[in-house]
């Protein structure tokens, strides 16, 4: 369009847009009369599942759009399985597994080798699993996969990288009370699960210092075994050829000992008002928390819609009433949390200026009470369901996203078609379901109220909500440094 005035182009674009809007409106006199077109069917490409005789599960997802091959191994066992005296072990392991190199190459040498091929091999540690992954061009797959195999089977855990990882964890400990939101989420989790729960405990200088190379080696030997691994591969390959390569690489690997089944117990938090003093802020963080449930609960889909209606979007009740209408929060959200193999957390949270802290708590209580007297209206139900269903496709709009989701289901023993069930499950939720879920899971009298902020600036004392229990978030000092040891704060 050389020679055409840019302003003319803009005008033409605007006219086209107006014409499109006119076509959409037709004879409608109100935007509410515009009918949304039906959603397209959701039929994701299903990964090929292969289980080797040694128990290793392979999920193969072909994607020929780009000449790339990516893979990830999920290994069961994470921070919730580490000893209480060595909290931080899984995090340190997840870093040093890769940075510590292998028997033949240091981590730095691996960096150079992979960078020359525009590839990555990375490791990480999580709550219930650790992982090792690779990303590479199709033409470099054989070279990069050899590195992946060597890191997987023969890591070295060099001590200099262990010290570096410990220092990084210690830096996080030293800064963990900087953010009031971080404080509130951490301490609220302790209120729900208990401070000593493997789902709530945090690393301390002493627990980090207790982790040595032998601990990482022992962790690797006890967890990294084929019957404890799910390997997903996505990219530009032929499934039959890839399966043959993986069988050759892993088929002779002997089974390891089975991991013991967890037997966690969960209690509801003790109701009451809890306070963390933070005098260097001008805003407060408020949380109301309770124990949630699991994703295999028959109420799961109704809970998802309830969360969207009540506190999951800009049009939710919490946002509309507390933030938009009353102006009492700069952020507000929440709902009934669900997790795969243990109860999630029911968490309602907001941030407000110090001078409206009590008013914001009052607003939370009003919204909770209104669930009984003013349940979800038909238009609120429809809006919540439309919001979930319209955004759902973007959560799984690529083949790799579908693969990673299927790996999650494999890890927790969920049905392989759990993803495909989601949309129909949401569509079936009714007003009665939302009312039932609210009555069943929302109990204001059982919730713990946590506030982080500067009490001197509150509009009303927190004691107006009941006896206040102060929480001590002081970070324990590191133990005396051994001669020659590195400073944990460096």
Rosetta blueprint (number, residue, H / E / L):
1 X L
2 X L
3 X L
4 X L
5 X L
6 X H
7 X H
8 X H
9 X H
10 X H
11 X H
12 X H
13 X H
14 X H
15 X H
16 X H
17 X H
18 X H
19 X H
20 X H
21 X H
22 X H
23 X H
24 X H
25 X H
26 X L
27 X L
28 X L
29 X L
30 X L
31 X H
32 X H
33 X H
34 X L
35 X L
36 X L
37 X L
38 X L
39 X L
40 X L
41 X L
42 X L
43 X L
44 X L
45 X L
46 X L
47 X L
48 X E
49 X E
50 X E
51 X E
52 X L
53 X L
54 X L
55 X L
56 X L
57 X E
58 X E
59 X E
60 X E
61 X E
62 X E
63 X L
64 X L
65 X L
66 X L
67 X L
68 X E
69 X E
70 X E
71 X E
72 X E
73 X E
74 X E
75 X E
76 X E
77 X L
78 X L
79 X H
80 X H
81 X H
82 X L
83 X L
84 X H
85 X H
86 X H
87 X L
88 X L
89 X H
90 X H
91 X H
92 X H
93 X H
94 X H
95 X H
96 X H
97 X H
98 X H
99 X H
100 X L
101 X L
102 X E
103 X L
104 X L
105 X L
106 X L
107 X H
108 X H
109 X H
110 X H
111 X H
112 X H
113 X H
114 X H
115 X H
116 X L
117 X L
118 X L
119 X L
120 X E
121 X E
122 X E
123 X E
124 X E
125 X E
126 X L
127 X L
128 X L
129 X E
130 X E
131 X E
132 X E
133 X E
134 X E
135 X E
136 X E
137 X E
138 X H
139 X H
140 X H
141 X H
142 X H
143 X H
144 X H
145 X H
146 X H
147 X H
148 X H
149 X H
150 X H
151 X H
152 X H
153 X H
154 X L
155 X E
156 X L
157 X L
158 X L
159 X H
160 X H
161 X H
162 X H
163 X H
164 X H
165 X H
166 X H
167 X H
168 X H
169 X H
170 X H
171 X H
172 X H
173 X H
174 X H
175 X L
176 X L
177 X L
178 X L
179 X L
180 X H
181 X H
182 X H
183 X H
184 X H
185 X H
186 X H
187 X H
188 X H
189 X H
190 X H
191 X H
192 X H
193 X H
194 X L
195 X L
196 X L
197 X L
198 X L
199 X L
200 X L
201 X L
202 X L
203 X L
204 X L
205 X H
206 X H
207 X H
208 X H
209 X H
210 X L
211 X L
212 X L
213 X H
214 X H
215 X H
216 X H
217 X H
218 X H
219 X H
220 X H
221 X H
222 X H
223 X H
224 X L
225 X L
226 X H
227 X H
228 X H
229 X E
230 X E
231 X E
232 X E
233 X E
234 X E
235 X E
236 X L
237 X L
238 X L
239 X H
240 X H
241 X H
242 X H
243 X H
244 X H
245 X H
246 X H
247 X H
248 X H
249 X H
250 X H
251 X L
252 X L
253 X L
254 X L
255 X L
256 X L
257 X L
258 X L
259 X L
260 X L
261 X L
262 X L
263 X L
264 X L
265 X L
266 X L
267 X L
268 X L
269 X L
270 X L
271 X L
272 X E
273 X E
274 X E
275 X E
276 X E
277 X E
278 X L
279 X L
280 X L
281 X L
282 X L
283 X E
284 X E
285 X E
286 X E
287 X E
288 X E
289 X E
290 X E
291 X E
292 X L
293 X E
294 X E
295 X L
296 X L
297 X L
298 X L
299 X L
300 X H
301 X H
302 X H
303 X H
304 X H
305 X H
306 X H
307 X H
308 X H
309 X H
310 X H
311 X H
312 X L
313 X L
314 X L
315 X L
316 X L
317 X H
318 X H
319 X H
320 X H
321 X H
322 X H
323 X H
324 X H
325 X H
326 X L
327 X L
328 X L
329 X L
330 X L
331 X E
332 X E
333 X E
334 X E
335 X E
336 X E
337 X L
338 X E
339 X E
340 X L
341 X L
342 X L
343 X L
344 X L
345 X E
346 X E
347 X E
348 X E
349 X E
350 X E
351 X E
352 X E
353 X E
354 X H
355 X H
356 X H
357 X H
358 X H
359 X H
360 X H
361 X H
362 X H
363 X H
364 X H
365 X H
366 X H
367 X H
368 X H
369 X H
370 X H
371 X H
372 X H
373 X H
374 X L
375 X L
376 X L
377 X L
378 X H
379 X H
380 X H
381 X H
382 X H
383 X H
384 X H
385 X H
386 X H
387 X H
388 X H
389 X H
390 X H
391 X H
392 X H
393 X H
394 X H
395 X H
396 X L
397 X L
398 X L
399 X H
400 X H
401 X H
402 X H
403 X H
404 X H
405 X H
406 X H
407 X H
408 X H
409 X H
410 X H
411 X H
412 X H
413 X L
414 X L
415 X L
416 X L
417 X L
418 X H
419 X H
420 X H
421 X H
422 X H
423 X H
424 X H
425 X H
426 X H
427 X H
428 X L
429 X L
430 X L
431 X H
432 X H
433 X H
434 X H
435 X H
436 X H
437 X H
438 X H
439 X H
440 X H
441 X H
442 X L
443 X L
444 X H
445 X H
446 X H
447 X L
448 X E
449 X E
450 X E
451 X E
452 X E
453 X E
454 X L
455 X H
456 X H
457 X H
458 X L
459 X L
460 X L
461 X L
462 X H
463 X H
464 X H
465 X H
466 X L
467 X L
468 X E
469 X E
470 X E
471 X L
472 X L
473 X L
474 X L
475 X L
476 X L
477 X L
478 X L
479 X L
480 X L
481 X L
482 X L
483 X L
484 X L
485 X L
486 X L
487 X L
488 X L
489 X L
490 X L
